[in-house]
Amino acid sequence: MKILTFSTLFPNSKQPNNAIFVKHRMATVHSFSDADLKVVAPVPYFPNLPGHFFNKWRVFAGIPLNENINELDVYHPRYILTPKVGMTLYGYFMFLGAVRQVARIQKEFPFDLIDAHYIYPDGVAAILLGKVFRKPVVLSARGTDINLYPKFKTIRPLIRWALKNADHTIAVCESLKEIMVSLGINRNKVSVISNGIDPDIFKPIEKSDARKKLALNQEEKILISVGALIERKGMHILIDALAEINRGEQLAFTTYIIGKGEQKDNLQKAIDLHGLQDKVKLLGEVNNSDLPNWYNAADLFFLGSSREGWPNVVSESLACGTPVVATNVNGTPEILCSEEYGILVNRDAKSFTAGILAGFNKTWDREKIIEYGQSRPWTLVAREVFTVFQRVLEVG
């Protein structure tokens, strides 16, 4: 089987942590099966212009046209992106930017199937490519592409068109599947295949060893949260909750927030305003290879999102034996399916406060958490995905 994976959600040399879960899934499909694989990961065109104003976009100029990542050939054709305007055209722009590159690949690598991640705009572009090259297309829905974008009146028809024209669709959680069914998609054309973890990386180690590696206090209680510093991840509400706890009684734990994003300055101002500088630390982005130490060093993990697909950070924390407090949205309750693994909360400071305090006061069975957290490796995910590809090709 020859597979062409198509998605903007793929790491590159300038953004090594970009949607690393897509790389893990498809690299494992490639390694465990007889499937051969190439990746087309379009990036927005942007000239290398001087000036601080362009820092956010300049990274795209430095991404090579092709590179090898984890023994996978990855191609980065450019496409036009007009920020905040013309969103209905993004799928067409992506298709036009990629079609010549895909044609060149097709000559040397006559792929059997297009495996596309993210329904819009990537999925629309992939369906157009499938029609041009007469290949079946399997789309994977991951989160925002289904739990947010269909609410936009101009984008909703494009998403429905992509879903109806796909040969099959994979959802990372039941919640996303049900949304797609509500859009009029035949539920028999949707499989639920959640993300996995790498048990060789995300595994339990002694808490004292993890804290020693990170130069953390061996005696303190620690709460960590990992995610982009954006409104959707709820870090601002977390800080309000921590301030509320601190008003009732002095914080008996330290919180480390890992991630970067546009809310960084506002979050730091809130930390300063509440006098939490010694108890809440913004660490910025951390290498993925260092995350296991943070999960193992923590007593409790927190995620306060307003929406999610299948949040890998929750699975990774559990695989290291650390219980989770998280908002009851989309795929999260499908992971935290038992009170033995974590606590589900509403998305407000009062509920965050109660959940965090309950998490610290509860006696957790770490061995049971580890056993559950380690139960879904990427190899299992890859087999399920490969089975879907086989069925699609057999029908075709």
C-alpha positions, 0 to 999 in steps of 0.5 A: 500500500502506498499512502500520501498523507496530506495535512498542514498539521505535520511537524517541520524543521522550524516547528518540530512540535507542530501537531506531533500526534499526526506524525506519530500516527502515520510514522507508526503505520509506516513502520509496523505495516508494509505501507509506504508513505510520503507526506505533503504538508503545505505551508503558507507562502510568506517572503522573508521580509525584515521587521519585527511585525513579520516575526509571526509569519517569517518562520514559514519562509525558513521551512524547506521545500522538502525534508526527511522527518523520522525517515519520512519524505515530507514536502512543503508546497506553498499556498496563499493564505490571507489572514482573517479574510477569504477563509472560504477560499483557503481549501482552494488555495491549498489545492492549487498550491499543492497540485503540481507537487502531488503530480510530481510525487505521483509519477515516482510514487503512484500512491493508492490513497490520500490520508488527510488530517483536519477537515477544513481547509486541508480536507477540502484540498485533499478531496479536490486532489482525490478527484484530480488523481482519481484516488480514494480519500480518508479524512481525519477530524481532530477537533476545531475543524468539527467542533467550531468551524461548522458554526461558521455559515460560509464554512459549514457547506464546505465541510459538509461537501468534504465529508460527503465526498470522502470515502471514509472519515476517522474521528478521534472521539465519539463527540466529533463523530456525533457532530459529523452525523448531525451534519448529515454524514452516514455514521457508517462512513465514520470510524472512531480511532482515538490518539495514542501514546508512545509508552517508551517515552511517556512512562512512569519514573520516580518522582524524586528523579524527575524533580531532580532533573528539573531542579524542582523542590522535592517537598512541594506539591506541584500542579502542571498544565500544558497547552497554548497560552490562548483563550481556548485553553483556559489558563486565565481562568486557572489563574483566577481559580488559583487566586481564589484558593490563595485568598481562602488559604495560602496556596499549598502547591506550586503551578507550572504552566507550559506553553507559549501563545498570545496571552502570555503577557496578560497571564503574567499581569494577572499573576502579578496582580494577584501576588502569585509570582512565587506560586505560578510560573510561566515556563514557555515552550518545553521540548516534547522530550522533556514533557515526561519529566514534568508529568512525573514530577507533578502531583496533579495535571490540569486542562481547562479547555473550552473544546477539544478533540482527543487531548494528548496531554491528558493521555500522556499524563495518565501514562506517567501515572499523574491524575488529571483535572479537566473540563468536561468537553468533547473527547476529554470525558472519553479519556477520563471515563472513571473517577479513578483517573481524574476529575471532570469540572465545568469551565469556571473559576469556582469549579476549577477551584473545587476540582483542583482542591479535590484532586490534591486531597484525593488518594490516587492509585497510581499503578491503576492510572499507569495501567490504564494510561499505557493501554493505548500505544500508537501501534494499536492506533496504527493497526486500526487506521491501517484496517480502515485503509484496507477496507476503503481500497477493497471497496474501491 
